[in-house]
Amino acid sequence: MECIFCKIINKEVESKIVYEDEKCVAFEDINPQAPCHILVVPKRHIPALRDAEEDDKELLGHILKVASKIALERGLEKGYRIVLNDGGEAGQAVFHMHFHLLGGRIMKWPPG
């Protein structure tokens, strides 16, 4: 498989992994958009949120809880943003579902 995130999960590509368990892995983004920019991805290849199955509800909730835990460990008590892009027009560049954890600066609204 040519998916860069699958290669990171399989340790075929080096990355700064900050968290890993049996369901997901979190690593620092190579092009950070905030002082803290972590990607949290499921270990199972799911191209986008639209491809998630009914049985993936627990996995999705788990990923959000992991992101929250990392945010607090990184000192983001004042706030952080979790972003999930679904599809090219939304800005999804890697088609392995991933959540962006962003923090460490004031976020603007609306984004993009």
ABEGO torsion letter per residue (X at the ends): XABAAAAAAAGABBBBBABBBAABBBBBBABBABABBBBBBBABBBABAAABBAAAAAAAAAAAAAAAAAAAAAGAAAEBBBBBBBEAAAGBABBBBBBBBBBGBBBBOBBX
